[in-house]
Amino acid sequence: MRRTLGLVSVVLSLVLSGALAAYNPAEAKVRPTLSWHVTNVGADQELRGLAAVDRRTAWVSGDSGGVWRTTDGGATWQDVTPPGSTDQTLYRDVAATDADHALVLAIGFGPDSKILRTDDGGATWEAAFVNNDPKAFYDCMAMWPGGRNGIAMSDPPDGKFRIIRTHDSGRTWTVVDNAGMPAADPDEFGFAASGTCLVTAGGRDAYLASGGSVSRIYRTHDRGTTWQAVDSTIPTGTNGSGGTFGLAFRNPQQGLAVGGDFADPDNGALASAYTANGGRSWTAGGDVGGYRSAVAWVSGARRTAIAVGTSGSDVTYDGGRTWTAVTTGGDGFDSVQCLPGGVCWSSGAGGRVGWLRR
């Protein structure tokens, strides 16, 4: 069931107002009113994969074998789907450094998990990694700043989460020795819901979120060689369909986590957490409007972040301690990323493109 999450997907470009980006707690009474403006991207796929490059450039990928790119701020989208993709190809994550260079992660058991790479804006693609373990199932990938070093993670095929790593911008990948990875709990796994179950921070740190039988957050400070795990305050739900789904780190110390139970999408109780010590411990954050699959810090605003999920989105102005609804109802989103200059892109519902404004 976790492999077929009923998340409707969109691409959403949201441009935050200067008032939001420059929010000061002393000005709490003049918080901007935020609402979504949405247009259609022209593709009816679940677009969980998102790589926001800048105000004009972004990549998205879909659950029915599609990849698209925009270079004009979402006004138009170019179909750059890799050859051989089918409606059964699940592209769940994208990483990109510019309009030409991108990686897409397809998920599934055995060779269905693979990473493809393009250097020419999607005109051609090559297979950089193909999983050869029938028990492995890759969920997320993440690159460190600069795009040369990166990692991807699989659910535990042998009792531990598996990490693969690249040092050449995704051209080649190697499996990391699992001696430095703690043992996973039975039926513990990651959620391939937004591409943010694995994120990086600084130059060497990374964080991995899990759910299922337990809800935990793993951290590494040596690019994935050794890991430590701590319990998350986000609950797992009643049927193993919950836990920690998405992570975001403003720096290697200040982080946010969101999640909940995708089978109970309107229940946002205890569905957020925050850390100020690099993930060594987590504190329960304020309730959000429902299950949330991704969260992103707003650039230039020290304590402001946006969380998104299938039932709506929320904004925090105090580092995750309290949250306020931005949207509710059927306009749900899957993933969100924010960039310098006060621009954020998000993936959500129904094949649409839009932005968040006052």
Protein Blocks (a to p, Z undefined) as FASTA:
>chain_A
ZZmccbdcddddddddfklmmocfklmmmcccdddddddehiacddfbccdfblmbccdd
dfeopacddfegomaccdfbdehiafkbccfbdcdfbfkbccdddedehjlpccdddfeg
omaccdfbdcfbfkbccfbdcddehjlaccdddddfeopacddddfegolaccdddfklp
ccddehiacddfkopabccehjlbccdddehjbccddddfegomaccddddfbdebjnop
accfbdcdfbfkbccddedjfklmmbcghiaccdfegomaccdddddfbdcfbdcddehi
akbccdddfkbccddfegomaccdfbgcjldcfbdcddehhiacdddehhiacdddZZ
